[in-house]
Amino acid sequence: MRQHPKEQDKMLRRHNFDPVEENFTPEQAKLEAERCLHCKNPRCVKGCPVNIQIPEFIQAVKEDNLDKAGEIIRETSMLPSVCGRVCPQERQCEGNCILGIKGEAVAIGALERYVGDNTSAKEPQIVPSGKKVAIVGSGCAGITAAADLRKAGHDVTIFEALHQYGGVLRYGIPPFRLPRTVLDRELNNLKEMGVKFEKNVIVGKSITLEQLKEDGFNAIFICSGAGLPKMMHIPGENLNGVFSANEFLTRVNLMHANEEDAATPLKVGKSVAVIGGGNVAMDAARTAVRVGFEKVYIVYRRTENELPARLEEIRHAKEEGVIFHFLHAPSEIMEKDGYVAGMKFEIMELGEPDESGRRRPVGTGRYTELDVDTVIVALGTGPNPIIQKSAHQDGLDFQMDKKGYFIVNEETRETSIPGIYAGGDVAPVGESNAINAMGAGKKAAKAINEFLAQCS
């Protein structure tokens, strides 16, 4: 039987940002490790974007050798405590587990988190290469690339636009899912390896790519994320009380806007509609519960079966009192004195599948209203054009797609300009999540190593 970590009481956690799940106990970890079949051709490894040797690290857990388990994981992933908490394992490693065909998959994510939290990274022996690499962004892709490049001996500097490091791991993911102590520990591991960090630096504004080259950086990896919110483009969207999920989560997670002495306090109303069905929508809704909204709705234009969020997040949201409305498409935000005074939705039904394979929502011509005073839009984000616009002024014209993402070689992550690479949400391949961003960081680091080996 699959082991399940102990969870904080659902009524208590509505009022705090403490972690929802505890770690496995040693007894639980060993029992879960013993469930692994140690397949000769492990599908779980193929399902992991960074190819962690999952059966091997689980075998080490089974043998009570956590240090060995940690070493195995960190051969390919510097963020076991992070990925064990936020990765969509049910669609990746666990989703490929043989046991999951007729029963419950091995709890690979919980085991990875247990190992990450109970072991420390060993400081590698580094032989200086004499080469310098600039990394733009301190999220998953940047952290991963920095670790691999530093191990290869390069002088690595990460440039972060905000006043704290971690990218979306810090400003986007709430601490009840990813404790800040965990993130800080992973970042400190990089600092101890000799990776340099520069905060409050907006590449494209504070410094240009050309200036980075002039400062002696032999290669550049752009992984600055996608921070421009996608909005609904309906009447009333510019009213007071309408937030993008990006702004709402950043203000709470990074700026502590929900606290009494906040420099820019958050106005908390009685009821909020969160538009969307992904992990960000769940994070926004569950954060809204904690900051004090009396009623929190998630409104999604398809059915529950099509929700793209992790099953665990959906379950936790329901337990915490979030109310779901399915087959509702935003039509209008109503106004009173410049503020949100309700929202109108068209009732939908499902038609034929679209390009994503999910059935397309079709309008019925029938409408309904929700009594809300706040709206949070969680429909995804797009890339900020600051870097490419600045580069264009310096004569560096990147190939970009019609949505503004960098066009890169999928295997090397190299852009159309030699020596400059891009990954993560600015050059996405597949689902936008932490582990895929890490996969992009590993590919970029490998290609940069090969590129630098050819430089004189």
Residue pairs with C-beta under 8 A, 6 or more apart in sequence:
1 104
2 32
2 35
2 104
2 105
2 106
2 107
3 24
3 28
3 29
3 31
3 32
3 107
3 110
4 107
5 21
5 22
5 23
5 24
5 28
5 110
6 21
6 22
7 20
7 21
7 22
8 18
8 19
8 20
8 21
8 22
10 319
10 320
13 20
13 176
13 320
14 289
14 290
14 320
14 321
15 290
16 176
16 290
17 174
17 175
17 176
17 290
18 175
18 176
19 175
19 176
19 177
19 179
20 176
20 177
20 316
23 110
23 113
23 114
23 117
23 118
24 32
24 110
24 111
24 113
24 114
29 61
29 111
29 114
30 61
30 62
30 64
32 106
32 107
32 110
32 111
33 58
33 59
33 61
33 62
33 111
34 62
35 99
35 106
36 55
36 58
36 59
36 62
36 106
37 98
37 99
38 55
38 58
38 59
39 55
39 98
42 54
42 55
43 96
43 97
43 98
44 54
44 55
44 93
44 94
44 96
44 97
44 106
44 108
45 51
45 52
45 53
45 54
45 55
45 93
46 96
47 92
47 93
47 94
47 95
47 96
48 54
48 92
48 93
48 435
49 92
49 430
49 435
49 436
49 438
49 439
50 76
50 77
50 144
50 435
50 438
50 439
50 442
51 76
52 72
52 73
52 76
52 77
52 93
52 112
53 72
53 75
53 76
54 93
54 108
56 72
57 69
57 70
57 72
57 73
57 111
57 112
57 115
58 69
58 106
58 108
58 111
60 66
60 68
60 69
60 72
61 69
61 111
61 114
61 115
66 115
66 118
66 119
67 119
69 115
69 119
70 80
70 115
70 116
70 118
70 119
70 120
70 121
71 119
71 122
73 80
73 112
73 115
73 116
74 80
74 121
74 122
76 442
77 83
77 144
77 438
78 121
78 143
78 144
78 147
78 186
78 189
78 190
79 116
79 140
79 143
79 144
79 186
79 434
79 438
80 112
80 113
80 115
80 116
81 113
81 116
81 117
81 182
81 185
81 186
82 116
82 140
82 169
82 178
82 182
82 183
82 186
82 434
83 109
83 112
83 116
83 434
83 435
83 438
84 109
84 110
84 111
84 112
84 113
84 114
84 115
84 116
85 109
85 113
85 177
85 178
85 182
86 169
86 173
86 177
86 178
86 433
86 434
87 109
87 433
87 434
87 435
88 279
88 310
88 431
88 433
88 435
89 95
89 108
89 109
90 105
90 310
90 311
90 312
91 431
92 435
93 108
93 109
94 100
94 105
94 106
94 107
94 108
94 109
95 105
97 105
97 106
97 108
99 105
99 106
117 182
120 189
121 189
123 192
123 193
124 150
124 151
124 193
126 150
126 151
126 153
126 193
126 194
127 153
128 153
128 155
129 152
129 153
129 154
129 155
129 452
131 153
131 154
131 155
131 218
131 219
131 452
131 455
132 154
132 155
132 156
132 157
132 216
132 217
132 218
133 149
133 154
133 155
133 156
133 157
133 217
133 218
133 219
133 220
133 221
133 448
133 452
134 157
134 159
134 212
134 217
134 219
134 220
134 221
135 142
135 145
135 146
135 149
135 156
135 157
135 158
135 159
135 220
135 221
135 223
136 142
136 159
136 203
136 220
136 221
136 222
136 223
136 224
136 387
137 158
137 159
137 160
137 161
137 167
137 222
137 223
137 224
137 225
137 424
138 158
138 160
138 165
138 166
138 167
138 187
138 197
139 166
139 167
139 168
139 169
139 223
139 225
139 424
139 437
140 167
140 168
140 169
140 424
140 434
140 435
140 437
140 438
140 441
141 221
141 223
141 423
141 424
141 437
141 438
141 440
141 441
141 444
142 158
142 167
142 221
142 223
142 424
142 441
143 158
143 186
143 187
143 190
143 438
143 441
144 437
144 438
144 441
144 442
144 445
145 221
145 223
145 423
145 441
145 442
145 444
145 445
145 448
146 156
146 158
146 190
146 195
146 441
147 190
147 193
147 195
147 445
148 441
148 442
148 445
148 446
148 449
149 156
149 445
149 448
149 449
150 156
150 190
150 193
150 194
150 195
151 193
152 445
152 449
154 448
154 449
154 452
155 196
156 194
156 195
156 196
157 195
157 196
157 197
157 198
157 217
158 165
158 190
158 195
158 196
158 197
158 198
159 198
159 201
159 203
159 207
160 167
160 197
160 198
160 199
160 200
160 201
161 200
161 201
161 202
161 203
161 224
162 170
162 171
162 199
162 200
162 254
163 199
163 200
164 170
164 171
164 199
164 254
165 187
165 197
165 199
166 183
166 187
167 225
168 225
168 425
169 178
169 183
169 434
170 180
170 183
170 253
170 254
171 249
171 250
171 253
171 254
172 246
172 249
172 250
172 253
172 280
172 283
173 253
173 283
174 249
174 252
174 253
174 283
174 286
174 287
174 290
175 253
176 286
176 290
177 283
187 197
190 197
191 197
200 206
201 207
202 386
203 209
203 212
203 222
203 224
203 386
203 387
203 390
204 386
204 387
204 388
204 389
204 390
204 391
205 386
205 390
208 390
208 391
208 393
208 394
209 220
209 387
209 390
209 391
209 394
209 396
209 420
210 391
210 394
210 396
212 220
213 220
218 419
218 452
218 455
219 419
219 420
219 421
219 448
219 451
219 452
220 419
220 420
220 421
221 413
221 420
221 421
221 422
221 423
221 441
221 444
221 445
221 448
222 387
222 406
222 415
222 420
222 421
222 422
222 423
222 426
222 427
223 422
223 423
223 424
223 425
223 426
223 437
223 440
223 441
223 444
224 384
224 387
224 424
224 426
225 424
225 425
225 426
226 381
226 382
226 383
226 384
226 405
226 425
226 426
226 428
226 432
227 246
227 381
227 383
227 384
228 381
228 382
228 383
228 384
229 244
229 245
229 246
229 247
229 377
229 379
229 380
229 381
229 382
230 377
230 379
230 380
230 381
230 382
231 237
231 244
231 377
231 379
232 275
232 330
232 377
232 379
234 330
234 331
234 332
234 333
235 332
235 333
236 242
236 332
236 333
236 334
236 335
236 340
236 343
237 333
237 377
239 333
239 335
239 338
239 339
239 340
240 338
240 339
240 340
241 267
241 269
241 339
241 340
241 373
241 374
241 375
242 333
242 340
242 374
242 375
242 377
243 374
243 375
243 376
243 377
244 376
244 377
244 378
245 274
245 276
245 280
245 281
245 283
245 284
245 376
245 377
245 378
246 280
246 381
248 266
248 284
248 287
248 288
248 376
249 280
249 283
249 284
249 287
251 257
251 264
251 266
252 258
252 266
252 287
252 291
253 287
255 262
255 263
255 264
256 262
257 264
257 265
257 266
258 265
258 266
258 268
258 290
258 291
258 292
266 291
268 291
268 292
268 293
268 374
269 293
269 340
269 372
269 373
269 374
270 293
270 294
270 295
270 373
271 293
271 294
271 295
271 296
271 297
271 370
271 371
271 372
271 373
271 374
272 285
272 288
272 293
272 295
272 296
272 297
272 372
272 373
272 374
272 375
272 376
273 297
273 299
273 343
273 370
273 372
273 374
273 375
273 376
274 281
274 284
274 285
274 288
274 296
274 297
274 298
274 299
274 376
274 378
275 281
275 299
275 330
275 375
275 376
275 377
275 378
275 379
276 298
276 300
276 377
276 378
276 379
276 380
277 298
277 300
277 302
277 306
277 307
277 308
277 309
278 308
278 309
278 378
278 380
279 308
279 309
279 310
279 313
279 433
280 378
280 380
281 298
281 300
281 309
281 378
282 298
282 309
282 310
282 313
282 314
282 316
282 317
283 313
284 376
284 378
285 296
285 297
285 298
285 317
285 322
285 376
286 313
286 316
286 317
286 320
286 322
288 296
288 374
288 376
289 296
289 320
289 321
289 322
293 374
295 323
295 372
296 321
296 322
296 323
297 322
297 323
297 324
297 325
297 370
297 372
298 317
298 322
298 323
298 324
298 325
299 325
299 328
299 330
299 345
299 370
300 306
300 307
300 324
300 325
300 326
300 327
300 328
301 327
301 328
301 329
301 348
301 361
302 326
302 327
302 348
302 350
302 358
302 359
302 361
303 326
303 327
303 350
304 314
304 324
304 326
306 358
306 359
307 314
317 324
318 324
325 345
325 370
327 347
327 348
327 349
327 350
327 361
328 345
328 346
328 347
328 348
328 368
329 345
329 346
329 348
329 361
329 363
330 343
330 344
330 345
331 344
331 345
331 346
331 367
332 343
332 344
333 340
333 342
333 343
333 344
333 375
334 340
334 341
334 342
334 343
334 344
334 369
335 341
339 373
340 372
340 373
340 374
340 375
341 373
342 369
342 370
342 371
342 372
343 369
343 370
343 372
343 375
344 367
344 368
344 369
345 367
345 368
345 369
345 370
346 363
346 364
346 365
346 366
346 367
347 363
347 364
347 366
347 367
347 368
348 361
348 362
348 363
348 364
349 361
349 362
349 364
350 359
350 360
350 361
350 362
351 359
351 360
351 361
351 362
352 359
352 360
353 359
353 360
354 360
381 425
382 403
382 404
383 403
383 404
383 405
383 406
383 425
383 426
385 404
388 398
388 400
388 404
388 406
391 397
391 398
396 417
396 420
397 416
398 406
398 407
398 415
398 416
398 417
398 420
399 406
399 407
399 415
399 416
400 406
400 407
401 407
405 426
405 427
405 428
406 415
406 422
406 426
406 427
407 415
407 416
407 427
408 414
408 415
408 421
408 422
408 423
408 427
409 447
410 429
411 443
411 447
412 421
412 443
412 444
412 446
412 447
413 421
413 422
413 423
413 427
413 440
413 443
413 444
413 447
414 420
414 421
414 447
414 451
415 421
415 422
415 427
418 451
419 451
421 444
421 447
421 448
422 444
423 437
423 440
423 441
423 443
423 444
424 437
424 440
424 441
425 432
425 437
427 440
428 436
429 436
429 440
430 436
